[in-house]
């Protein structure tokens, strides 16, 4: 794909459906949990993307037997009972937060092993110190090779014997998910406390439900509180096991939003209001803004009947979707305020700053705080600045690219003239390699 992609607007109302790829979050959890069993696991609907392939490559380098059939969207894994066959390895995590935290936690509790881990330049700026600080308090040796609290580092690992764990998880719930998944490997009962609270708590529910499913433990117990998690579980499953990965609810937000700005309708196959993923609740926000989103025969159908209004919304639990809504804010009828998103400053990029920069480039009045963004729509200013086209910087962030790809689908001048360009659209390979191809196919299909 070219380094700059010109988005062609929809000149007809949207008409069609899309099949969303599997969830990255669920795919990488499923890959790791499969390693904790002593049986063969067939994963169906696995996402083929940069982040997932990083996890698979790392697991293979640790001696895990994995066979991929990407045409069938299937991955077969032979579990190792939680004991990594390779005890000394160098691991590359790229810019994948799930790999960086989940895999690191599992390796940290291997008995008498040594591992070196590094990531991309972007990952080297994302903190890992809170997670590694916990393991250091449990006697695991961590040697930072560049800067304390950040990649790269080398660790000498050991089993953890304590039953009460405490960690600062205020920046990311992924650290808690990582500890939850390894807890049954370290003992049957564990208490995890996080006095500063955490963010994006629905991801903890995903982790809990997946541990229950994979473990095969009929006595499984997990209680998630505001500052404490109690988990009682063992990985007991011995039989071969199949698991279906849900479509990515965050990716679904783009195609639920699309008809709201171009008109028509789009059915998002396999996506419903009630899913494992908290981001499925994005549809609740759309409905509150005046959108009509209904159950279809195969998934949610979004109908573009009217111009969406703004409003004030807490996106803490669905923060990956805040970019989707913020990007189309120039087209809303009233101001939009999104809060509860301070932790997104520590993701693939500082997502609040990225969104503020690009919306200002589009002539919008934007106010930001550490935790929020407020936009006052100005369609006339957008038209004025877009006459000679506007290029969107994506900051190596797939969600920035896809969100503004939806905005660019709006026929701003009523003539089908492209007015928005996306720089580095290839960054979408992280979670949704075919996004722009699907968007274009939907546009062409809607014109027939």
C-alpha positions in Angstrom: 0.0 0.0 0.0 1.3 3.5 -0.9 2.6 5.7 1.9 -0.2 8.1 1.4 -3.8 7.0 0.7 -6.4 9.3 -0.8 -9.9 8.5 0.6 -12.6 8.5 -2.0 -15.9 9.7 -0.5 -19.2 7.8 -0.7 -21.5 9.5 -3.3 -24.3 7.0 -2.6 -25.7 6.0 0.7 -24.0 3.0 2.3 -25.5 -0.3 1.4 -24.0 -3.6 2.4 -22.4 -5.6 5.2 -18.9 -6.3 6.5 -17.1 -9.2 8.1 -14.9 -7.9 10.9 -11.7 -9.8 11.7 -11.1 -11.5 15.0 -10.4 -9.5 18.2 -6.7 -8.9 18.8 -7.2 -8.9 22.5 -9.0 -12.2 22.5 -6.6 -13.8 20.0 -3.5 -13.1 22.0 -5.1 -14.1 25.3 -6.3 -17.4 23.6 -2.8 -18.1 22.2 -1.2 -17.7 25.6 -3.9 -19.6 27.6 -3.6 -22.5 25.1 0.0 -22.9 26.3 -1.1 -23.4 29.8 -3.0 -26.6 29.0 -1.6 -30.1 28.4 -3.8 -30.8 25.4 -4.2 -29.6 21.8 -6.2 -26.4 21.2 -7.9 -25.4 18.0 -8.4 -21.6 17.8 -10.9 -20.5 15.2 -11.4 -16.9 13.9 -8.0 -15.9 15.0 -6.9 -12.4 13.8 -4.0 -12.4 11.2 -2.2 -9.2 12.1 1.1 -7.9 13.1 0.4 -8.1 16.9 -0.9 -11.7 16.7 2.0 -12.8 14.5 4.4 -11.3 17.0 2.8 -13.5 19.7 3.0 -16.6 17.6 6.6 -16.0 16.6 7.6 -15.5 20.2 5.8 -18.6 21.4 7.4 -20.7 18.6 10.8 -19.4 19.7 10.0 -20.7 23.1 9.4 -24.2 21.8 5.6 -24.2 21.5 4.2 -26.3 18.6 1.9 -24.1 16.5 0.4 -24.7 13.1 -1.4 -21.8 11.3 -4.0 -22.1 8.5 -4.7 -18.5 7.8 -7.0 -19.2 4.9 -9.3 -21.1 7.4 -8.5 -18.5 10.1 -7.4 -21.4 12.3 -4.4 -21.9 14.6 -3.6 -25.2 16.2 -1.5 -25.2 19.4 -0.1 -28.0 21.5 -0.1 -26.9 25.1 2.9 -27.3 27.3 1.2 -27.2 30.7 2.6 -23.7 31.3 6.2 -24.8 31.2 8.1 -23.1 28.4 10.4 -25.7 26.7 13.1 -23.1 25.9 14.7 -21.5 29.0 16.9 -18.9 27.4 15.7 -16.7 24.6 15.6 -13.2 23.1 12.0 -12.0 22.5 10.8 -9.2 20.2 7.4 -7.7 21.2 7.2 -5.0 18.6 4.6 -2.4 19.7 2.1 -4.9 20.9 1.0 -4.2 24.4 -0.7 -7.6 24.8 2.5 -9.4 23.9 4.7 -7.1 26.0 2.7 -7.6 29.2 1.0 -11.0 28.8 4.1 -12.9 27.5 6.4 -11.2 29.9 4.3 -12.2 32.9 4.3 -15.8 31.9 8.1 -15.9 31.3 8.7 -14.2 34.6 7.4 -17.2 36.5 9.3 -19.9 34.7 11.6 -21.8 37.0 15.3 -20.9 36.6 15.3 -19.3 33.1 16.7 -16.2 31.5 15.0 -14.0 28.9 15.8 -10.8 27.1 12.9 -8.7 25.8 12.8 -5.7 23.5 10.3 -3.8 21.4 10.0 -1.1 18.7 11.0 2.5 19.3 7.4 3.2 20.2 7.3 0.4 22.7 10.5 1.6 24.3 8.6 4.7 25.3 5.7 2.7 26.9 6.1 1.9 30.6 6.7 -1.6 31.8 8.2 -0.7 35.1 5.1 -1.3 37.2 4.7 -4.9 36.0 8.5 -5.6 36.4 8.6 -3.8 39.7 6.0 -6.4 41.0 8.1 -9.3 39.8 11.3 -7.7 41.3 9.5 -7.6 44.7 8.9 -11.3 44.3 12.6 -11.9 43.9 13.0 -12.0 40.1 16.1 -10.3 38.8 15.5 -7.5 36.2 18.3 -5.7 34.4 17.2 -2.8 32.3 19.5 -2.3 29.3 18.6 1.3 28.4 16.3 3.1 30.9 14.8 1.9 34.2 11.2 0.9 33.8 11.3 0.5 30.0 12.3 -2.0 27.3 14.8 -3.5 26.6 15.6 -5.6 29.7 16.8 -9.0 30.7 15.4 -11.1 33.5 16.4 -14.1 35.5 13.1 -15.9 36.5 11.8 -18.1 39.2 8.6 -19.5 40.6 6.5 -17.2 42.8 5.4 -18.6 46.1 3.4 -15.8 47.6 -0.4 -15.7 47.5 -1.1 -12.0 47.9 0.1 -9.8 45.0 0.1 -6.0 44.9 0.7 -3.8 41.8 0.2 -0.3 40.5 -2.2 -0.9 37.6 -3.5 2.7 37.3 -2.0 3.0 33.7 -3.2 -0.2 32.2 -5.5 -3.1 33.0 -3.3 -5.4 30.9 -1.0 -5.8 33.8 -3.9 -7.2 35.9 -5.0 -9.5 33.0 -1.4 -10.8 32.8 -1.3 -11.6 36.5 -4.8 -13.2 36.4 -3.7 -15.5 33.6 -0.6 -16.7 35.4 -2.2 -16.9 38.8 -3.4 -20.5 38.4 0.1 -21.5 37.3 1.5 -20.2 40.6 -1.1 -21.7 43.0 -4.7 -22.4 43.3 -5.7 -19.3 45.2 -4.4 -15.7 44.6 -5.4 -12.2 45.7 -4.3 -9.3 43.5 -4.6 -5.8 44.9 -4.2 -2.6 43.0 -4.7 0.3 45.4 -4.6 3.0 42.7 -7.4 1.4 40.8 -7.2 0.7 37.0 -8.7 1.6 33.6 -10.7 -0.3 30.9 -12.1 -2.7 33.5 -14.2 -4.7 31.0 -11.0 -6.2 29.7 -10.6 -7.9 33.1 -14.0 -9.5 32.6 -12.8 -10.8 29.2 -9.8 -12.3 30.9 -11.8 -13.9 33.7 -14.3 -15.5 31.4 -11.6 -16.8 29.1 -9.6 -18.3 32.0 -12.8 -20.1 33.1 -13.4 -21.4 29.6 -9.8 -22.6 29.0 -9.1 -24.0 32.5 -11.9 -26.5 32.5 -12.1 -25.9 36.3 -15.7 -26.5 37.4 -14.9 -24.8 40.8 -13.5 -21.7 39.1 -14.0 -18.5 41.2 -13.1 -15.0 40.3 -14.3 -11.8 42.0 -13.2 -8.5 40.5 -13.6 -5.4 42.8 -12.5 -1.8 42.4 -9.1 -2.4 44.0 -8.9 -6.2 44.4 -9.2 -9.4 42.5 -9.7 -12.8 44.1 -9.1 -15.7 41.8 -9.3 -19.4 42.7 -8.5 -21.7 39.7 -6.3 -24.4 38.2 -5.7 -25.3 34.6 -7.3 -28.7 34.7 -8.3 -29.3 31.1 -6.7 -32.5 29.6 -9.0 -33.0 26.6 -8.5 -31.4 23.1 -10.4 -28.1 23.0 -11.7 -25.7 20.4 -12.4 -22.0 20.9 -14.0 -19.4 18.7 -12.5 -15.9 18.7 -15.1 -13.0 18.6 -15.0 -10.4 15.9 -13.1 -7.2 17.0 -15.7 -4.9 18.6 -13.4 -1.9 18.3 -13.0 -2.4 14.6 -16.8 -2.8 14.4 -17.1 0.8 15.7 -15.9 2.1 12.3 -18.6 0.5 10.3 -21.3 1.2 12.8 -20.3 4.9 12.5 -19.9 5.0 8.7 -23.7 5.1 7.8 -24.2 7.8 10.4 -22.2 10.2 8.2 -22.8 8.9 4.6 -26.4 7.7 5.1 -27.8 4.2 4.3 -27.1 1.2 6.4 -24.4 -1.4 7.2 -24.7 -4.7 8.9 -21.7 -5.7 10.9 -21.7 -9.5 10.8 -21.1 -11.3 14.1 -21.1 -8.2 16.2 -23.9 -7.7 18.8 -24.6 -5.5 21.9 -23.8 -8.4 24.3 -20.2 -9.7 23.7 -17.1 -10.5 25.8 -15.6 -7.2 24.7 -16.6 -4.0 26.4 -16.2 -2.0 23.2 -19.4 -3.6 22.0 -21.1 -0.9 24.2 -20.0 1.8 21.7 -23.4 1.2 20.1 -25.0 2.5 23.3 -23.3 5.9 22.7 -24.4 6.0 19.1 -28.0 5.4 20.1 -27.8 8.2 22.7 -26.6 10.5 19.9 -29.7 9.7 17.9 -28.4 6.8 15.8 -30.6 3.9 14.9 -28.7 0.6 15.6 -30.8 -2.6 15.5 -30.3 -6.3 15.5 -30.1 -7.8 12.0 -30.1 -11.4 11.0 -26.4 -11.8 11.2 -25.3 -8.8 13.4 -25.9 -5.2 14.3 -27.3 -3.0 11.6 -26.5 0.8 11.7 -28.9 3.1 9.9 -28.0 6.6 9.0 -31.3 8.5 9.4 -30.2 11.8 10.8 -27.2 14.0 11.8 -25.7 12.8 15.1 -25.6 15.2 18.0 -22.7 15.6 20.3 -22.8 15.1 24.1 -20.7 14.3 27.1 -19.5 10.7 27.5 -17.3 8.7 29.8 -15.2 6.4 27.5 -13.0 4.9 30.2 -14.5 1.4 29.7 -14.5 1.7 25.9 -11.5 3.9 25.3 -10.2 2.2 22.1 -13.3 3.6 20.4 -13.0 7.2 21.5 -11.0 8.0 18.3 -13.8 6.7 16.1 -16.3 9.2 17.5 -13.8 12.1 17.9 -12.7 11.8 14.3 -16.2 12.5 12.9 -16.9 15.3 15.4 -16.6 18.0 12.7 -19.9 16.6 11.3 -21.9 16.6 14.6 -24.7 19.1 15.2 -23.5 20.0 18.8 -20.2 20.0 20.8 -18.7 16.7 21.9 -16.8 16.0 25.1 -15.1 12.7 25.8 -13.5 12.0 29.2 -12.0 9.1 31.2 -9.2 8.6 28.6 -6.0 9.7 30.2 -4.5 6.2 29.9 -4.7 6.4 26.1 -1.8 8.8 26.2 0.4 5.7 27.0 -0.8 3.5 24.1 0.6 3.2 20.5 0.9 7.0 20.7 -0.4 9.7 22.9 -3.9 9.3 21.4 -5.4 12.5 22.9 -2.6 14.7 21.6 -2.8 13.0 18.2 -6.5 13.6 17.9 -6.2 17.2 19.1 -3.5 17.9 16.5 -5.4 16.4 13.6 -8.7 18.0 14.5 -7.1 21.4 14.7 -5.6 20.8 11.3 -9.2 20.4 10.2 -10.1 23.8 11.6 -11.9 22.5 14.7 -11.9 24.2 18.1 -10.5 21.7 20.5 -9.8 21.8 24.2 -7.9 19.1 26.0 -7.1 18.2 29.5 -5.0 15.3 30.8 -8.1 13.1 30.8 -10.5 14.6 28.2 -11.1 16.2 24.9 -13.8 18.7 23.9 -14.6 19.6 20.3 -16.8 22.4 19.0 -17.8 21.3 15.4 -17.1 23.8 12.6 -18.2 22.4 9.3 -17.6 25.6 7.4 -14.0 25.8 8.6 -13.5 22.2 7.6 -14.7 22.9 4.1 -12.4 26.0 3.9 -9.3 24.1 4.9 -10.1 20.9 2.9 -10.4 22.6 -0.5 -6.8 21.8 -1.2 -7.0 18.4 0.6 -5.8 17.7 4.1 -3.2 15.0 5.0 -3.7 13.2 8.3 -0.7 12.1 10.3 -1.3 8.7 11.9 1.6 8.5 14.4 2.1 4.8 13.6 -1.3 4.2 15.2 -3.7 2.0 13.4 -6.8 3.4 15.2 -5.9 7.0 14.2 -5.7 5.9 10.6 -9.0 4.0 10.5 -10.9 6.6 12.4 -10.0 9.4 10.0 -10.6 7.0 7.1 -14.3 7.0 8.1 -14.3 10.8 8.2 -12.8 11.0 4.7 -15.7 8.9 3.4 -18.0 11.8 3.9 -18.8 13.6 0.6 -17.8 17.0 2.0 -18.3 19.0 -1.3 -21.1 16.9 -2.7 -19.2 16.0 -5.8 -17.3 12.9 -4.8 -14.0 14.8 -4.7 -11.4 13.3 -2.4 -10.4 15.8 0.3 -8.6 13.8 2.9 -5.4 11.7 2.7 -4.1 9.2 5.2 -0.4 9.0 5.8 1.1 5.6 6.4 -2.1 3.6 6.0 0.0 0.4 6.3 0.1 0.9 10.1 -3.4 -0.8 10.1 -1.5 -4.1 9.7 -1.3 -4.1 13.5 -4.9 -5.2 13.9 -6.8 -4.8 10.6 -4.7 -5.2 7.5 -7.6 -5.2 5.0 -9.5 -2.2 6.5 -9.1 0.3 3.6 -9.7 -2.4 1.1 -13.0 -3.3 2.8 -14.0 0.3 3.1 -13.4 0.8 -0.7 -15.2 -2.4 -1.5 -18.2 -1.2 0.5 -18.1 2.2 -1.3 -18.0 0.6 -4.7 -20.7 -1.9 -3.8 -23.0 0.9 -2.5 -22.8 2.6 -5.9 -24.3 -0.3 -7.8 
